[in-house]
Amino acid sequence: MNYLSQLTENEVQYICSVIPLHASIYYFQKNPKEFAKIMPGFRAKSMKNQEQVCTLLLRCRNHYFISSFLEEHIDNWIPQIQEHVAKIMDDGDSKELALLHTLPFSFFADNIGLFFKLNNEKCSEEYITLLSAAVNVIKRSSVQQNKLQKESELKESEMGKLQSKLDSTESDLNEEGVKLDQSHTKIKELKCKLTDVDQLRSTIQNDEKMVMALKSKILLEEGTINDLRNEVAEIKNTNQHLETQIRSQSRKSSELPRN
């Protein structure tokens, strides 16, 4: 079906503006010879933004290379919307509700009248105005909802990371707690050992005192023994001296004349 012939320049411009940039670039790259005819000296990858591509599409809309591209997109969009609306109506909703569930998320969200024109539906300006207002509200709400959803997912992701860090920190804390308990146990054991050492030191000190006392006693006893030895030596000397005197006296006595 020939859609472009039904459209004004502004309506064609709208179609050009909503075709995704990546789709246009892909089409140009896929057909380099045809692209070179409308943009001599340029490569498709040099087209960097939507406005630049939209201007090219609009300017060359009467070239078959571009018009067929625009017609193909319109020819895909209209049946997709029709099928989606029909499916919702089959589920029991009215056509208006079906449109409100579909158009805000279509390429015609910002030009509802153009959709009805391309779909060969005649609607009053008032109807289109009211439907357009409702579609805009739903679209804005959906955009805001998607934004909030992404923010929520981001926050949940951050919360997940923080929770992981918290779990890791708690695990480290538990490990440190176990190490601390072990350290306390070792300290208690060392304190007990220190108590034993103190007791042993006290015993050693007492033993050393006793040894010193015994040494002093031994020294005294050795002094007494030495004194006794000296006395014994003197006695022996005296005895020897007496024995000598006795022997001498005995000889003298034996030498006296007998009557």
Disulfide bonds with the S-S distance in Angstrom:
none
